[in-house]
């Protein structure tokens, strides 16, 4: 009984200290980065190192929050990318709240699977993703035109023209795959500015970024084979 009580006391002490340490990390982070929302702080598998989700990304820090470790934490024994696994959970969104009237919709086949895609017309990686999406069937794609002007100065103008084309999704494919310039209809206002604000709210930092039906976020190019596995 005494042994059990001692073990229980030690366990509760450890839990209290762990909670206190996390509170300390949160406090120090807020002091050091007052303008960046801190969405999650938790213990990592590495002793005295904490996983922090802030500014749309995962970083690792100590309790003083004076230094950051940026990169992927890999479990060598299990061959798992722990950072990627955490990111998929922490960066999920509620897709039911997406303003689909601001998206360009394409239905391929029965359209039973769904992708919500944020893409920049002048992003070379977005072009590569389109080549892979061409090979995918039975999917509905909601395309949010998300030009990143700091990288691609003409992308905002191109996005507006694509949205205002007679066949917007075809204009998107013609431009990203065949390099054909879009032609805009007259008296048309695109939602590109609103989408930029939406992307900022959702912490979409780069393109291509897409979300699945359950809200899981995926960044970067994926092959057609990978997309088939992801969409199952």
C-alpha positions as CSV (number, residue, x, y, z in Angstrom):
1,X,0.0,0.0,0.0
2,X,2.8,2.4,0.9
3,X,4.6,1.5,-2.3
4,X,1.5,2.2,-4.4
5,X,0.9,5.5,-2.6
6,X,4.5,6.6,-3.2
7,X,4.2,5.7,-6.9
8,X,0.9,7.6,-7.2
9,X,2.4,10.6,-5.5
10,X,5.4,10.6,-7.9
11,X,3.1,10.2,-10.8
12,X,0.9,13.2,-9.8
13,X,4.1,15.2,-9.1
14,X,5.4,14.5,-12.6
15,X,2.1,15.4,-14.2
16,X,1.9,18.7,-12.2
17,X,5.5,19.6,-13.2
18,X,4.8,18.8,-16.8
19,X,1.7,21.0,-16.8
20,X,3.7,23.8,-15.1
21,X,6.5,23.5,-17.7
22,X,4.0,23.8,-20.5
23,X,2.5,26.9,-18.9
24,X,6.0,28.3,-18.6
25,X,6.7,27.7,-22.3
26,X,3.4,29.3,-23.3
27,X,4.2,32.3,-21.1
28,X,7.7,32.7,-22.5
29,X,6.5,32.3,-26.1
30,X,3.9,35.0,-25.7
31,X,6.5,37.3,-24.2
32,X,8.9,36.7,-27.0
33,X,6.4,36.6,-29.8
34,X,3.4,38.8,-28.8
35,X,2.0,39.1,-32.3
36,X,2.0,35.4,-33.3
37,X,-0.9,33.2,-32.1
38,X,0.3,30.2,-30.1
39,X,-2.2,27.4,-30.9
40,X,-0.6,24.4,-29.2
41,X,2.2,23.6,-26.8
42,X,2.9,20.0,-25.7
43,X,5.7,17.7,-24.7
44,X,7.7,16.1,-27.5
45,X,9.2,12.6,-27.2
46,X,12.6,14.4,-26.6
47,X,13.2,15.2,-22.9
48,X,12.8,18.9,-22.1
49,X,11.9,19.8,-25.7
50,X,8.4,21.0,-26.5
51,X,6.4,20.9,-29.7
52,X,4.8,24.3,-30.5
53,X,2.3,25.0,-33.2
54,X,2.4,28.7,-34.1
55,X,2.2,30.9,-37.2
56,X,1.0,27.9,-39.2
57,X,4.0,25.7,-38.5
58,X,5.5,23.4,-35.9
59,X,8.7,24.3,-34.2
60,X,10.5,22.8,-31.1
61,X,11.8,24.8,-28.2
62,X,13.0,24.5,-24.5
63,X,11.1,25.9,-21.5
64,X,12.7,29.3,-21.8
65,X,11.6,29.6,-25.5
66,X,14.9,31.3,-26.4
67,X,15.9,28.9,-29.1
68,X,13.9,27.1,-31.8
69,X,14.6,23.9,-33.5
70,X,13.1,24.0,-37.0
71,X,12.7,20.8,-39.1
72,X,11.2,17.3,-38.9
73,X,11.4,15.1,-35.8
74,X,11.9,11.6,-37.0
75,X,11.3,8.4,-35.0
76,X,14.1,6.2,-36.4
77,X,12.9,3.0,-34.8
78,X,9.3,3.4,-36.1
79,X,10.4,5.2,-39.3
80,X,7.8,7.9,-38.7
81,X,7.9,11.6,-39.3
82,X,6.4,12.8,-36.0
83,X,6.3,16.4,-37.1
84,X,4.3,15.6,-40.2
85,X,1.8,13.5,-38.2
86,X,1.3,16.3,-35.7
87,X,0.9,18.9,-38.4
88,X,-1.9,16.9,-40.1
89,X,-3.8,16.9,-36.8
90,X,-3.1,20.5,-35.7
91,X,-3.6,22.1,-39.1
92,X,-7.0,20.6,-39.9
93,X,-9.8,22.9,-40.8
94,X,-13.6,22.8,-40.9
95,X,-14.2,22.5,-44.7
96,X,-18.0,23.2,-44.2
97,X,-17.1,26.8,-43.5
98,X,-15.2,27.3,-46.8
99,X,-16.9,29.9,-49.1
100,X,-17.3,27.6,-52.1
101,X,-18.9,30.4,-54.1
102,X,-15.4,31.9,-54.3
103,X,-14.0,28.6,-55.7
104,X,-13.8,27.4,-59.3
105,X,-15.4,23.9,-59.4
106,X,-14.5,21.0,-61.6
107,X,-16.2,17.6,-61.4
108,X,-14.3,14.6,-62.8
109,X,-16.3,11.4,-63.3
110,X,-18.7,10.9,-60.4
111,X,-16.9,13.5,-58.3
112,X,-17.3,11.4,-55.1
113,X,-13.9,12.4,-53.7
114,X,-13.2,16.0,-52.8
115,X,-10.1,18.3,-52.9
116,X,-10.2,22.0,-51.8
117,X,-7.1,23.4,-53.5
118,X,-5.3,26.7,-53.0
119,X,-3.1,27.3,-56.0
120,X,-1.1,30.1,-57.7
121,X,-1.2,30.3,-61.5
122,X,2.5,31.2,-61.7
123,X,3.7,28.6,-59.1
124,X,5.8,25.9,-60.9
125,X,4.9,23.4,-58.2
126,X,1.2,24.1,-58.8
127,X,1.8,23.3,-62.5
128,X,3.3,20.0,-61.5
129,X,0.4,19.2,-59.3
130,X,-2.0,19.9,-62.2
131,X,-0.1,17.3,-64.3
132,X,-0.8,14.8,-61.6
133,X,-4.4,15.8,-61.1
134,X,-5.0,15.2,-64.8
135,X,-4.5,11.5,-64.1
136,X,-7.1,11.4,-61.3
137,X,-10.8,10.6,-61.8
138,X,-13.9,10.5,-59.7
139,X,-13.0,13.7,-57.8
140,X,-14.5,17.1,-57.3
141,X,-11.9,19.9,-57.2
142,X,-12.7,23.3,-55.6
143,X,-10.0,25.6,-56.8
144,X,-9.3,28.8,-54.8
145,X,-7.1,31.1,-56.8
146,X,-4.3,32.1,-54.4
147,X,-1.6,34.2,-56.1
148,X,1.4,35.0,-54.0
149,X,2.4,38.4,-55.4
150,X,5.7,38.6,-53.5
151,X,6.9,35.6,-55.5
152,X,4.9,36.0,-58.7
153,X,4.1,39.7,-59.5
154,X,1.8,38.9,-62.4
155,X,-0.1,36.2,-60.6
156,X,-2.9,38.5,-59.2
157,X,-3.7,39.8,-62.7
158,X,-3.7,36.3,-64.2
159,X,-5.9,35.0,-61.4
160,X,-8.5,37.7,-62.0
161,X,-8.5,37.0,-65.7
162,X,-8.9,33.2,-65.1
163,X,-11.8,33.8,-62.7
164,X,-13.5,36.2,-65.2
165,X,-13.0,33.8,-68.2
166,X,-16.1,32.2,-69.8
167,X,-14.9,28.8,-68.7
168,X,-12.7,29.5,-65.6
169,X,-11.5,26.0,-64.9
170,X,-10.6,25.4,-68.5
171,X,-8.8,28.7,-68.5
172,X,-6.9,27.6,-65.5
173,X,-5.8,24.4,-67.2
174,X,-4.9,26.1,-70.4
175,X,-2.7,28.5,-68.5
176,X,-1.0,26.2,-66.0
177,X,-0.5,23.3,-68.4
178,X,-0.4,24.8,-71.9
179,X,0.7,28.3,-71.1
180,X,-2.2,29.8,-72.9
181,X,-3.1,33.3,-71.7
182,X,-6.6,33.7,-70.2
183,X,-9.1,36.2,-71.7
184,X,-11.4,37.9,-69.2
185,X,-15.0,38.8,-69.8
186,X,-16.1,42.4,-69.2
187,X,-17.9,43.7,-66.1
188,X,-16.5,40.9,-63.9
189,X,-15.2,41.1,-60.3
190,X,-13.2,38.2,-59.0
191,X,-13.0,37.1,-55.4
192,X,-9.1,36.9,-55.4
193,X,-8.8,39.6,-52.7
194,X,-11.3,37.8,-50.5
195,X,-9.5,34.5,-51.1
196,X,-6.2,36.1,-50.0
197,X,-7.8,37.0,-46.7
198,X,-9.2,33.5,-46.4
199,X,-5.8,31.9,-47.0
200,X,-4.3,34.1,-44.3
201,X,-6.9,33.1,-41.8
202,X,-6.3,29.4,-42.7
203,X,-2.5,29.9,-42.5
204,X,-1.9,28.9,-46.1
205,X,1.7,29.9,-46.4
206,X,2.6,28.3,-49.7
207,X,1.2,26.8,-52.8
208,X,0.0,24.3,-53.7
209,X,-1.9,23.6,-50.5
210,X,-5.0,21.4,-50.4
211,X,-7.5,20.1,-47.9
212,X,-9.3,16.8,-47.9
213,X,-13.0,16.1,-47.1
214,X,-12.1,15.6,-43.4
215,X,-10.2,18.9,-43.2
216,X,-6.7,17.4,-43.4
217,X,-4.1,19.8,-44.8
218,X,-1.6,18.7,-47.4
219,X,1.1,21.0,-48.7
220,X,3.2,20.5,-51.8
221,X,3.1,18.3,-54.9
222,X,1.9,14.7,-54.7
223,X,2.1,12.1,-57.5
224,X,-1.1,10.6,-58.9
225,X,-0.3,7.4,-57.1
226,X,0.0,9.3,-53.8
227,X,-3.2,11.2,-54.4
228,X,-5.1,8.0,-55.0
229,X,-3.9,6.7,-51.6
230,X,-4.7,10.0,-49.9
231,X,-8.2,10.2,-51.4
232,X,-9.3,6.7,-50.5
